[in-house]
Amino acid sequence: MKKNLLVSFFFLISLNLISQQVNSEYDSLLARKLGADENGMKNYIFVILKTGPAVIEPGAKRDSLFRGHMANINKLASEGKLVVAGPFDKNQLNYRGLFILNVRTIDEAKVLLEGDPTVKEKIFDTELIPWYGSAALGEYMETANKITRFRH
């Protein structure tokens, strides 16, 4: 009985090793540059921007806050701290947009969000969630810049 159990154990281990094939396209330098683990993944903070409690009527102040919002997005992107950003369509959850921040902790993300005047002034509230995703997202903004005709 023990012998059969031992043979079965080694058989299962060998099946697992056989099923894992080395990726012939693996680029260790790129993986290291992007902070990828052996699965090509890394930790981020996923941020959902929701409608906040502040109601600031259209006009100069609101325009200024949203210019600051876009300036902060551009700053974080240029620093490599923001890997994805974009608005949501109108929805019942009052979700307005999302960020994926290239930081490991919620505390680091909160510091970055302090630079956004729309968050500071409570036009937007935020939900911050640790997220494990592809390290290739680090390449997204470079490509996005190449296909964006006009800058904000």
DSSP file with accessible surface (Angstrom, degrees, kcal/mol):
  #  RESIDUE AA STRUCTURE BP1 BP2  ACC     N-H-->O    O-->H-N    N-H-->O    O-->H-N    TCO  KAPPA ALPHA  PHI   PSI    X-CA   Y-CA   Z-CA
    1    1 A M     >        0   0  182      0, 0.0     4,-2.1     0, 0.0     5,-0.2   0.000 360.0 360.0 360.0 -47.2    0.0    0.0    0.0
    2    2 A K  H  >  +     0   0  185      1,-0.2     4,-2.5     2,-0.2     5,-0.2   0.890 360.0  53.2 -62.0 -39.0    2.8    2.5    0.9
    3    3 A K  H  > S+     0   0  164      1,-0.2     4,-2.6     2,-0.2    -1,-0.2   0.925 109.3  48.0 -63.2 -42.6    4.6    1.6   -2.2
    4    4 A N  H  > S+     0   0  112      1,-0.2     4,-2.3     2,-0.2    -1,-0.2   0.889 111.9  50.4 -64.4 -38.8    1.5    2.3   -4.4
    5    5 A L  H  X S+     0   0  119     -4,-2.1     4,-2.3     2,-0.2    -2,-0.2   0.918 111.3  48.1 -64.9 -42.2    1.0    5.6   -2.6
    6    6 A L  H  X S+     0   0   98     -4,-2.5     4,-2.3     2,-0.2     5,-0.2   0.919 111.7  49.1 -66.7 -42.9    4.7    6.6   -3.1
    7    7 A V  H  X S+     0   0   89     -4,-2.6     4,-2.3     1,-0.2    -1,-0.2   0.926 111.6  50.0 -62.7 -43.1    4.5    5.7   -6.8
    8    8 A S  H  X S+     0   0   62     -4,-2.3     4,-2.4    -5,-0.2    -1,-0.2   0.909 109.0  52.3 -62.0 -42.0    1.3    7.7   -7.2
    9    9 A F  H  X S+     0   0  114     -4,-2.3     4,-2.2     2,-0.2    -2,-0.2   0.946 111.7  44.6 -59.9 -49.6    2.9   10.7   -5.5
   10   10 A F  H  X S+     0   0  120     -4,-2.3     4,-2.4     1,-0.2    -1,-0.2   0.874 111.1  55.1 -66.4 -33.6    5.9   10.7   -7.8
   11   11 A F  H  X S+     0   0  120     -4,-2.3     4,-2.2    -5,-0.2    -1,-0.2   0.939 108.8  47.4 -63.5 -44.9    3.7   10.2  -10.9
   12   12 A L  H  X S+     0   0  115     -4,-2.4     4,-2.0     2,-0.2    -2,-0.2   0.900 111.8  50.2 -64.7 -40.4    1.6   13.3  -10.0
   13   13 A I  H  X S+     0   0   67     -4,-2.2     4,-2.2     1,-0.2    -1,-0.2   0.933 110.5  49.3 -63.6 -44.0    4.8   15.3   -9.4
   14   14 A S  H  X S+     0   0   47     -4,-2.4     4,-2.4     1,-0.2    -2,-0.2   0.888 108.6  53.3 -65.7 -35.6    6.2   14.3  -12.7
   15   15 A L  H  X S+     0   0   82     -4,-2.2     4,-2.2     2,-0.2    -1,-0.2   0.920 108.7  50.3 -62.4 -41.5    2.9   15.2  -14.5
   16   16 A N  H  X S+     0   0   88     -4,-2.0     4,-0.9     1,-0.2    -2,-0.2   0.917 111.3  47.8 -63.1 -42.6    3.1   18.6  -13.0
   17   17 A L  H  < S+     0   0  111     -4,-2.2     3,-0.5     1,-0.2    -1,-0.2   0.898 111.8  49.9 -66.8 -38.3    6.6   19.1  -14.1
   18   18 A I  H  < S+     0   0  122     -4,-2.4    -1,-0.2     1,-0.2    -2,-0.2   0.892 106.3  56.1 -67.2 -37.3    5.8   17.9  -17.6
   19   19 A S  H  < S+     0   0   82     -4,-2.2     2,-0.8    -5,-0.2    -1,-0.2   0.715  92.1  79.8 -71.6 -18.8    2.8   20.3  -17.9
   20   20 A Q     <  -     0   0  128     -4,-0.9     2,-0.4    -3,-0.5    -1,-0.1  -0.801  67.3-173.2 -92.1 108.4    5.0   23.3  -17.1
   21   21 A Q        -     0   0  175     -2,-0.8     2,-0.2     1,-0.0    -3,-0.1  -0.827  27.9-112.1-103.4 142.1    6.7   24.3  -20.3
   22   22 A V        -     0   0  143     -2,-0.4     2,-0.7     1,-0.1    -1,-0.0  -0.509  32.1-119.9 -71.0 132.6    9.4   27.0  -20.5
   23   23 A N    >   -     0   0   95     -2,-0.2     3,-1.7     1,-0.2    -1,-0.1  -0.659  16.6-155.9 -75.6 115.5    8.2   30.0  -22.5
   24   24 A S  T 3  S+     0   0  118     -2,-0.7    -1,-0.2     1,-0.3    -2,-0.0   0.685  93.0  54.4 -68.7 -16.5   10.6   30.4  -25.4
   25   25 A E  T 3  S+     0   0  166      2,-0.0    -1,-0.3    -3,-0.0    -2,-0.1   0.405  76.8 135.0 -94.9   0.6    9.7   34.1  -25.7
   26   26 A Y    <   -     0   0  136     -3,-1.7     2,-0.6     1,-0.1    -4,-0.0  -0.258  38.4-163.3 -56.5 130.0   10.6   34.8  -22.0
   27   27 A D     >  -     0   0   83      1,-0.1     4,-2.7     2,-0.0     5,-0.2  -0.902   6.9-171.7-119.1  99.4   12.6   38.0  -21.7
   28   28 A S  H  > S+     0   0   53     -2,-0.6     4,-2.4     1,-0.2     5,-0.2   0.843  85.3  53.8 -64.1 -33.8   14.3   38.1  -18.3
   29   29 A L  H  > S+     0   0  118      2,-0.2     4,-2.6     1,-0.2    -1,-0.2   0.926 111.7  44.2 -66.8 -43.2   15.5   41.7  -18.8
   30   30 A L  H  > S+     0   0   63      2,-0.2     4,-2.5     1,-0.2     6,-0.2   0.922 112.2  53.2 -66.0 -42.1   12.0   43.0  -19.6
   31   31 A A  H  X>S+     0   0   14     -4,-2.7     5,-2.8     1,-0.2     4,-0.6   0.929 112.2  45.0 -58.1 -44.0   10.5   40.9  -16.7
   32   32 A R  H ><5S+     0   0  171     -4,-2.4     3,-1.0     3,-0.2    -1,-0.2   0.929 111.2  53.1 -66.1 -44.5   13.0   42.5  -14.3
   33   33 A K  H 3<5S+     0   0  143     -4,-2.6    -1,-0.2     1,-0.3    -2,-0.2   0.889 113.9  43.0 -57.5 -39.8   12.4   46.0  -15.7
   34   34 A L  H 3<5S-     0   0   22     -4,-2.5    -1,-0.3    -5,-0.1    -2,-0.2   0.489 113.1-116.8 -88.0  -3.8    8.7   45.7  -15.2
   35   35 A G  T <<5 +     0   0   44     -3,-1.0    -3,-0.2    -4,-0.6     2,-0.1   0.777  54.2 169.2  76.0  27.4    9.0   44.1  -11.8
   36   36 A A      < -     0   0   26     -5,-2.8    -1,-0.2    -6,-0.2     6,-0.2  -0.425  27.5-141.8 -77.0 145.1    7.4   40.8  -12.9
   37   37 A D    >   -     0   0   58      4,-2.5     3,-2.4    -2,-0.1    98,-0.1  -0.243  48.9 -77.5 -85.9-173.0    7.3   37.7  -10.8
   38   38 A E  T 3  S+     0   0  175      1,-0.3    -2,-0.1     2,-0.1    -1,-0.0   0.706 134.7  54.2 -65.6 -15.2    7.8   34.2  -12.4
   39   39 A N  T 3  S-     0   0  113      2,-0.2    -1,-0.3     0, 0.0     3,-0.1   0.333 119.1-109.4 -95.3   4.1    4.2   34.4  -13.6
   40   40 A G  S <  S+     0   0   32     -3,-2.4    95,-2.8     1,-0.3    96,-0.5   0.694  83.0 116.8  76.8  18.8    4.7   37.7  -15.3
   41   41 A M  E     +A  134   0A  52     93,-0.3    -4,-2.5    94,-0.2     2,-0.3  -0.680  38.5 177.8-117.0 168.1    2.5   39.4  -12.7
   42   42 A K  E     -A  133   0A  34     91,-2.5    91,-2.3    -2,-0.2     2,-0.3  -0.965  34.0 -88.9-159.2 171.7    2.9   42.0  -10.0
   43   43 A N  E     +A  132   0A  57     -2,-0.3     2,-0.3    89,-0.2    89,-0.2  -0.685  44.0 164.1 -91.9 140.2    1.0   43.9   -7.3
   44   44 A Y  E     -A  131   0A   1     87,-3.2    87,-2.7    -2,-0.3     2,-0.5  -0.829  37.5-112.9-134.8 176.6   -0.8   47.1   -8.0
   45   45 A I  E     -AB 130 101A   1     56,-2.1    56,-3.1    -2,-0.3     2,-0.5  -0.985  25.0-150.6-118.1 123.1   -3.5   49.2   -6.4
   46   46 A F  E     -AB 129 100A  48     83,-3.2    83,-2.6    -2,-0.5     2,-0.5  -0.815  14.6-163.3 -91.7 125.3   -6.8   49.4   -8.3
   47   47 A V  E     -AB 128  99A   0     52,-3.3    52,-2.2    -2,-0.5     2,-0.5  -0.958   8.8-162.5-117.6 126.2   -8.6   52.7   -7.6
   48   48 A I  E     -AB 127  98A  15     79,-2.5    79,-1.9    -2,-0.5     2,-0.5  -0.939  11.6-149.2-104.7 124.8  -12.3   53.3   -8.3
   49   49 A L  E     -AB 126  97A   5     48,-3.1    47,-3.7    -2,-0.5    48,-1.5  -0.847  21.3-176.2 -92.3 126.2  -13.3   56.9   -8.5
   50   50 A K  E     -AB 125  95A  55     75,-3.0    75,-2.4    -2,-0.5    45,-0.2  -0.846  39.2 -82.1-119.2 158.8  -16.9   57.4   -7.4
   51   51 A T  E     -A  124   0A  63     43,-2.5    73,-0.2    -2,-0.3    72,-0.1  -0.401  54.1-149.4 -57.9 125.4  -19.2   60.5   -7.2
   52   52 A G        -     0   0   11     71,-3.3    71,-0.1     2,-0.2    73,-0.1  -0.342  24.2-100.2 -93.1-179.1  -18.3   62.3   -4.0
   53   53 A P  S    S+     0   0   95      0, 0.0     2,-0.2     0, 0.0    70,-0.2   0.726  89.8  98.1 -76.9 -20.2  -20.4   64.4   -1.7
   54   54 A A        -     0   0   31     68,-2.1     2,-0.6     1,-0.0    -2,-0.2  -0.473  55.0-162.4 -75.1 135.6  -19.2   67.8   -3.0
   55   55 A V        +     0   0  119     -2,-0.2     2,-0.6     2,-0.0    68,-0.1  -0.956  12.1 176.6-116.8 107.9  -21.3   69.5   -5.5
   56   56 A I        -     0   0   27     -2,-0.6     3,-0.1     5,-0.0    -2,-0.0  -0.965  27.2-130.3-115.5 115.3  -19.4   72.2   -7.3
   57   57 A E      > -     0   0  137     -2,-0.6     5,-0.5     1,-0.1     4,-0.1  -0.232  36.9 -83.1 -63.6 151.6  -21.4   73.9  -10.1
   58   58 A P  T   5S+     0   0  107      0, 0.0     2,-0.3     0, 0.0    -1,-0.1  -0.252  86.0  85.7 -53.8 139.5  -20.0   74.3  -13.5
   59   59 A G  T  >5S-     0   0   33      1,-0.1     4,-2.7    -3,-0.1     5,-0.2  -0.960  92.3 -40.7 155.6-166.6  -17.7   77.3  -13.8
   60   60 A A  H  >5S+     0   0   83     -2,-0.3     4,-2.4     1,-0.2     5,-0.2   0.877 128.7  49.2 -60.7 -43.6  -14.2   78.5  -13.2
   61   61 A K  H  >5S+     0   0  124      2,-0.2     4,-2.3     1,-0.2    -1,-0.2   0.948 114.2  44.6 -64.5 -47.3  -13.6   76.6   -9.9
   62   62 A R  H  ><S+     0   0   61     -5,-0.5     4,-2.4     1,-0.2     5,-0.2   0.925 113.0  51.7 -62.8 -43.1  -14.8   73.3  -11.3
   63   63 A D  H  X S+     0   0   88     -4,-2.7     4,-2.2     1,-0.2    -1,-0.2   0.917 110.0  49.8 -58.9 -42.7  -12.9   73.8  -14.5
   64   64 A S  H  X S+     0   0   62     -4,-2.4     4,-2.3    -5,-0.2    -1,-0.2   0.906 109.1  51.4 -64.0 -42.2   -9.7   74.5  -12.5
   65   65 A L  H  X S+     0   0   18     -4,-2.3     4,-2.0     1,-0.2    53,-0.4   0.910 111.5  46.9 -62.9 -40.9  -10.2   71.4  -10.3
   66   66 A F  H  X S+     0   0   50     -4,-2.4     4,-2.4     2,-0.2    -1,-0.2   0.848 109.0  54.1 -73.9 -29.6  -10.6   69.2  -13.4
   67   67 A R  H  X S+     0   0  157     -4,-2.2     4,-2.5    -5,-0.2    -1,-0.2   0.924 110.5  48.1 -63.7 -41.1   -7.5   70.7  -15.0
   68   68 A G  H  X S+     0   0   22     -4,-2.3     4,-2.5     2,-0.2    -2,-0.2   0.873 108.1  54.9 -65.0 -36.5   -5.7   69.8  -11.8
   69   69 A H  H  X S+     0   0   18     -4,-2.0     4,-2.2     2,-0.2    -2,-0.2   0.948 111.6  43.6 -60.1 -48.7   -7.1   66.3  -12.0
   70   70 A M  H  X S+     0   0   57     -4,-2.4     4,-2.6     1,-0.2    -2,-0.2   0.894 112.0  53.5 -66.9 -37.7   -5.8   65.9  -15.6
   71   71 A A  H  X S+     0   0   59     -4,-2.5     4,-2.5     2,-0.2    -1,-0.2   0.909 109.4  48.8 -63.1 -40.2   -2.4   67.4  -14.6
   72   72 A N  H  X S+     0   0   11     -4,-2.5     4,-2.9     2,-0.2     5,-0.2   0.913 109.8  51.8 -66.1 -41.4   -2.1   64.9  -11.7
   73   73 A I  H  X S+     0   0   21     -4,-2.2     4,-2.5     1,-0.2    -2,-0.2   0.950 112.3  46.0 -57.8 -48.6   -2.9   62.0  -14.1
   74   74 A N  H  X S+     0   0   75     -4,-2.6     4,-2.5     1,-0.2    -2,-0.2   0.893 112.6  50.5 -63.6 -39.0   -0.2   63.2  -16.5
   75   75 A K  H  X S+     0   0  104     -4,-2.5     4,-1.7     2,-0.2     6,-0.2   0.945 111.9  46.2 -63.7 -49.6    2.3   63.7  -13.7
   76   76 A L  H  <>S+     0   0    2     -4,-2.9     5,-2.3     1,-0.2     6,-1.2   0.892 112.9  51.0 -62.7 -37.8    1.7   60.2  -12.2
   77   77 A A  H ><5S+     0   0   24     -4,-2.5     3,-1.4    -5,-0.2    -1,-0.2   0.932 109.0  50.1 -64.9 -43.3    1.9   58.7  -15.7
   78   78 A S  H 3<5S+     0   0  101     -4,-2.5    -1,-0.2     1,-0.3    -2,-0.2   0.808 110.3  51.2 -66.9 -26.9    5.2   60.4  -16.5
   79   79 A E  T 3<5S-     0   0   95     -4,-1.7    -1,-0.3    -5,-0.2    -2,-0.2   0.477 115.1-116.9 -84.5  -5.3    6.6   59.1  -13.1
   80   80 A G  T < 5S+     0   0   34     -3,-1.4    -3,-0.2    -4,-0.3    -2,-0.1   0.621  87.7 112.3  78.1  12.9    5.5   55.6  -13.9
   81   81 A K      < +     0   0   74     -5,-2.3    21,-3.0    -6,-0.2     2,-0.5   0.679  68.3  56.6 -90.3 -20.6    3.1   55.5  -11.0
   82   82 A L  E     +C  101   0A   2     -6,-1.2    19,-0.2    19,-0.3    -2,-0.2  -0.964  53.8 168.2-115.2 122.0   -0.1   55.4  -13.1
   83   83 A V  E     +     0   0A   6     17,-2.8     2,-0.3    -2,-0.5    18,-0.2   0.686  69.3  16.1-106.2 -23.2   -0.4   52.5  -15.5
   84   84 A V  E     +C  100   0A  26     16,-1.2    16,-2.3    56,-0.1    -1,-0.4  -0.985  62.3 164.5-149.1 140.5   -4.0   52.8  -16.6
   85   85 A A  E     +C   99   0A  29     -2,-0.3    14,-0.2    14,-0.2    -3,-0.0  -0.983  11.8 134.9-151.5 149.0   -6.7   55.5  -16.2
   86   86 A G  E     -C   98   0A  31     12,-1.7    12,-2.5    -2,-0.3     2,-0.2  -0.873  43.2 -99.3 174.5 157.0  -10.0   56.2  -17.7
   87   87 A P  E     -C   97   0A 117      0, 0.0    10,-0.3     0, 0.0     2,-0.3  -0.477  28.6-131.7 -84.9 156.9  -13.6   57.2  -17.2
   88   88 A F        -     0   0   77      8,-2.1     3,-0.1    -2,-0.2     2,-0.1  -0.747  26.2-109.9 -96.6 154.1  -16.7   55.0  -16.9
   89   89 A D        -     0   0  146     -2,-0.3     6,-0.1     1,-0.2    -1,-0.1  -0.351  60.3 -65.8 -69.2 165.3  -19.9   55.6  -18.8
   90   90 A K  S    S+     0   0  213     -2,-0.1     2,-0.3     4,-0.1    -1,-0.2  -0.255  71.6 168.9 -53.7 135.3  -22.9   56.7  -16.7
   91   91 A N    >   -     0   0   51      4,-0.2     3,-1.2    -3,-0.1    -3,-0.0  -0.969  48.7-110.6-151.0 163.5  -23.8   53.8  -14.4
   92   92 A Q  T 3  S+     0   0  197     -2,-0.3    -2,-0.1     1,-0.2    -1,-0.0   0.613 111.4  63.4 -73.7 -13.1  -26.0   53.0  -11.4
   93   93 A L  T 3  S-     0   0  114      2,-0.1    -1,-0.2   -43,-0.0     3,-0.1   0.503 104.2-125.3 -87.6  -5.9  -23.1   52.6   -9.1
   94   94 A N    <   +     0   0  100     -3,-1.2   -43,-2.5     1,-0.2     2,-0.4   0.780  53.5 159.1  61.8  27.4  -21.9   56.2   -9.5
   95   95 A Y  E     +B   50   0A  58    -45,-0.2   -45,-0.3     1,-0.1    -1,-0.2  -0.700  17.5 179.6 -78.2 131.7  -18.5   55.0  -10.6
   96   96 A R  E     -     0   0A  85    -47,-3.7    -8,-2.1    -2,-0.4     2,-0.3   0.728  53.0 -34.8-106.5 -32.0  -16.8   57.7  -12.5
   97   97 A G  E     -BC  49  87A   4    -48,-1.5   -48,-3.1   -10,-0.3    -1,-0.3  -0.980  51.1-120.8-173.6-179.5  -13.4   56.3  -13.4
   98   98 A L  E     -BC  48  86A  32    -12,-2.5   -12,-1.7    -2,-0.3     2,-0.3  -0.978   9.2-166.1-142.0 154.6  -10.5   54.1  -12.5
   99   99 A F  E     -BC  47  85A   4    -52,-2.2   -52,-3.3    -2,-0.3     2,-0.5  -0.980  10.5-154.8-128.6 145.8   -6.8   54.2  -12.0
  100  100 A I  E     -BC  46  84A  12    -16,-2.3   -17,-2.8    -2,-0.3   -16,-1.2  -0.989  23.4-156.9-116.4 114.6   -4.4   51.3  -11.7
  101  101 A L  E     -BC  45  82A   0    -56,-3.1   -56,-2.1    -2,-0.5     2,-1.9  -0.798  18.2-133.2 -98.0 136.7   -1.5   52.6   -9.7
  102  102 A N  S    S+     0   0   44    -21,-3.0     2,-0.3    -2,-0.4   -58,-0.1  -0.472  72.0 103.4 -86.8  62.9    2.0   51.1   -9.9
  103  103 A V        -     0   0    7     -2,-1.9    -2,-0.1     1,-0.1     3,-0.0  -0.942  66.6-136.5-138.3 161.3    2.5   50.9   -6.1
  104  104 A R  S    S+     0   0  164     -2,-0.3     2,-0.3   -60,-0.1   -60,-0.1   0.713  78.3  50.7 -94.1 -23.8    2.3   48.0   -3.7
  105  105 A T  S  > S-     0   0   62      1,-0.1     4,-1.9   -62,-0.1     5,-0.1  -0.861  70.6-129.5-123.9 155.3    0.4   49.5   -0.7
  106  106 A I  H  > S+     0   0   55     -2,-0.3     4,-2.7     1,-0.2     5,-0.2   0.879 111.1  58.2 -63.9 -36.8   -2.8   51.4   -0.1
  107  107 A D  H  > S+     0   0  116      1,-0.2     4,-1.7     2,-0.2    -1,-0.2   0.914 105.8  48.6 -61.3 -41.7   -0.9   53.9    1.9
  108  108 A E  H  > S+     0   0   81      1,-0.2     4,-1.7     2,-0.2    -1,-0.2   0.908 111.5  50.6 -62.6 -41.6    1.4   54.7   -1.1
  109  109 A A  H  X S+     0   0    0     -4,-1.9     4,-2.4     1,-0.2    -2,-0.2   0.904 106.0  55.0 -63.4 -41.8   -1.7   55.1   -3.3
  110  110 A K  H  X S+     0   0  111     -4,-2.7     4,-1.3     1,-0.2    -1,-0.2   0.898 105.5  52.9 -59.9 -39.7   -3.3   57.5   -0.8
  111  111 A V  H  < S+     0   0   90     -4,-1.7     4,-0.4     1,-0.2     3,-0.4   0.928 110.0  48.1 -62.0 -43.0   -0.3   59.7   -0.9
  112  112 A L  H >< S+     0   0   26     -4,-1.7     3,-1.2     1,-0.2    -2,-0.2   0.890 109.1  53.3 -65.1 -37.8   -0.5   59.8   -4.8
  113  113 A L  H >< S+     0   0    5     -4,-2.4     3,-1.9     1,-0.3     7,-0.3   0.734  91.6  74.1 -72.0 -20.4   -4.2   60.6   -4.7
  114  114 A E  T 3< S+     0   0  121     -4,-1.3    -1,-0.3    -3,-0.4    -2,-0.2   0.754  89.3  62.2 -61.8 -22.2   -3.6   63.6   -2.3
  115  115 A G  T <  S+     0   0   40     -3,-1.2    -1,-0.3    -4,-0.4    -2,-0.2   0.478  83.7  90.9 -81.6  -2.0   -2.2   65.4   -5.4
  116  116 A D    X>  -     0   0    0     -3,-1.9     4,-2.5     1,-0.1     3,-0.9  -0.837  62.6-160.0 -98.9 112.4   -5.6   65.2   -7.2
  117  117 A P  H 3> S+     0   0   31      0, 0.0     4,-2.5     0, 0.0     6,-0.2   0.811  90.5  58.9 -64.0 -26.4   -7.7   68.3   -6.4
  118  118 A T  H 34>S+     0   0    0    -53,-0.4     6,-2.1     2,-0.2     5,-1.8   0.821 110.6  43.1 -72.9 -26.0  -10.9   66.5   -7.4
  119  119 A V  H X45S+     0   0   21     -3,-0.9     3,-1.4    -6,-0.2    -1,-0.2   0.905 114.1  50.3 -79.7 -44.5  -10.3   63.9   -4.7
  120  120 A K  H 3<5S+     0   0  140     -4,-2.5    -2,-0.2     1,-0.3    -1,-0.1   0.893 113.0  45.9 -58.4 -42.2   -9.1   66.5   -2.2
  121  121 A E  T 3<5S-     0   0   86     -4,-2.5    -1,-0.3    -5,-0.2    -2,-0.2   0.355 114.7-117.7 -86.3   4.2  -12.3   68.6   -2.8
  122  122 A K  T < 5S+     0   0  105     -3,-1.4   -68,-2.1     2,-0.3    -3,-0.2   0.707  78.3 127.1  67.5  23.3  -14.5   65.5   -2.6
  123  123 A I  S   <S+     0   0    4     -5,-1.8   -71,-3.3    -6,-0.2     2,-0.4   0.877  84.0  32.9 -66.5 -38.2  -15.9   65.7   -6.1
  124  124 A F  E    S-A   51   0A   9     -6,-2.1    -2,-0.3   -73,-0.2     2,-0.3  -0.955  71.7-160.8-117.6 137.6  -14.6   62.1   -6.2
  125  125 A D  E     -A   50   0A  51    -75,-2.4   -75,-3.0    -2,-0.4     2,-0.4  -0.734  22.8-138.7 -98.1 162.7  -14.5   59.5   -3.4
  126  126 A T  E     -A   49   0A  45     -2,-0.3     2,-0.4   -77,-0.2   -77,-0.2  -0.935  17.2-160.4-129.2 147.9  -12.1   56.6   -3.9
  127  127 A E  E     -A   48   0A  65    -79,-1.9   -79,-2.5    -2,-0.4     2,-0.5  -0.999  18.6-160.0-116.9 128.4  -12.1   52.9   -3.3
  128  128 A L  E     +A   47   0A  31     -2,-0.4   -81,-0.2   -81,-0.2   -22,-0.1  -0.951  12.6 176.6-115.9 128.4   -8.6   51.4   -3.1
  129  129 A I  E     -A   46   0A  71    -83,-2.6   -83,-3.2    -2,-0.5     2,-0.1  -0.993  32.2-120.5-134.6 125.5   -8.2   47.6   -3.7
  130  130 A P  E     -A   45   0A  87      0, 0.0     2,-0.4     0, 0.0   -85,-0.2  -0.433  39.4-171.6 -60.9 137.8   -4.9   45.6   -3.8
  131  131 A W  E     -A   44   0A  99    -87,-2.7   -87,-3.2    -2,-0.1     2,-0.6  -0.999  22.4-150.5-140.5 139.4   -4.8   43.9   -7.3
  132  132 A Y  E     +A   43   0A  98     -2,-0.4     2,-0.3   -89,-0.2   -89,-0.2  -0.942  39.2 144.4-111.1 113.1   -2.5   41.3   -8.8
  133  133 A G  E     -A   42   0A   3    -91,-2.3   -91,-2.5    -2,-0.6     2,-0.1  -0.840  51.9 -52.5-142.2-178.7   -2.2   41.7  -12.6
  134  134 A S  E >   -A   41   0A  53     -2,-0.3     3,-1.6   -93,-0.2   -93,-0.3  -0.314  35.0-143.2 -62.6 131.8    0.1   41.5  -15.5
  135  135 A A  G >  S+     0   0    3    -95,-2.8     3,-1.9     1,-0.3    -1,-0.2   0.706  94.1  81.4 -66.7 -16.5    3.4   43.3  -15.1
  136  136 A A  G >   +     0   0   54    -96,-0.5     3,-2.4     1,-0.3     4,-0.4   0.687  67.8  83.3 -64.4 -16.4    3.0   44.1  -18.9
  137  137 A L  G X> S+     0   0   41     -3,-1.6     3,-1.6     1,-0.3     4,-0.6   0.787  75.0  73.7 -57.1 -24.9    0.7   46.9  -17.9
  138  138 A G  G <4 S+     0   0   32     -3,-1.9     4,-0.3     1,-0.3    -1,-0.3   0.718  94.8  51.0 -60.5 -19.3    3.9   48.9  -17.4
  139  139 A E  G <> S+     0   0   55     -3,-2.4     4,-1.6    -4,-0.2    -1,-0.3   0.559  88.3  86.3 -91.5 -10.8    4.2   49.1  -21.1
  140  140 A Y  H <> S+     0   0  104     -3,-1.6     4,-2.9    -4,-0.4     5,-0.2   0.916  85.3  49.8 -59.5 -49.7    0.6   50.3  -21.7
  141  141 A M  H  X S+     0   0   38     -4,-0.6     4,-2.6     1,-0.2    -1,-0.2   0.878 106.9  55.5 -64.3 -36.2    1.2   54.1  -21.3
  142  142 A E  H  > S+     0   0   94     -4,-0.3     4,-1.1     2,-0.2    -1,-0.2   0.939 113.3  41.7 -60.7 -44.5    4.1   54.1  -23.7
  143  143 A T  H  X S+     0   0   80     -4,-1.6     4,-0.9     2,-0.2     3,-0.5   0.915 111.6  55.5 -68.4 -42.0    1.9   52.6  -26.3
  144  144 A A  H >X S+     0   0   15     -4,-2.9     3,-0.8     1,-0.3     4,-0.8   0.900 104.6  54.1 -58.4 -40.3   -1.0   54.8  -25.4
  145  145 A N  H 3< S+     0   0   79     -4,-2.6     3,-0.4     1,-0.2    -1,-0.3   0.840 104.9  55.0 -62.8 -32.0    1.2   57.9  -25.9
  146  146 A K  H 3< S+     0   0  153     -4,-1.1    -1,-0.2    -3,-0.5    -2,-0.2   0.698 114.3  38.5 -76.1 -18.7    2.0   56.7  -29.5
  147  147 A I  H << S+     0   0  138     -4,-0.9     2,-0.7    -3,-0.8    -1,-0.2   0.395  91.3  98.0-112.6   2.2   -1.7   56.4  -30.5
  148  148 A T     <  -     0   0   66     -4,-0.8     3,-0.0    -3,-0.4    -4,-0.0  -0.838  51.6-169.0 -94.2 115.6   -3.0   59.5  -28.7
  149  149 A R        +     0   0  215     -2,-0.7     2,-0.4     1,-0.1    -1,-0.2   0.887  69.2  36.7 -73.0 -41.5   -3.3   62.4  -31.2
  150  150 A F  S    S-     0   0  150      0, 0.0     2,-0.3     0, 0.0    -1,-0.1  -0.902  73.8-138.3-117.3 145.3   -4.0   65.2  -28.8
  151  151 A R              0   0  173     -2,-0.4    -2,-0.0    -3,-0.0    -6,-0.0  -0.712 360.0 360.0 -97.6 150.0   -2.6   65.8  -25.3
  152  152 A H              0   0  170     -2,-0.3   -78,-0.0   -82,-0.1    -1,-0.0  -0.672 360.0 360.0 -91.0 360.0   -4.7   67.1  -22.4
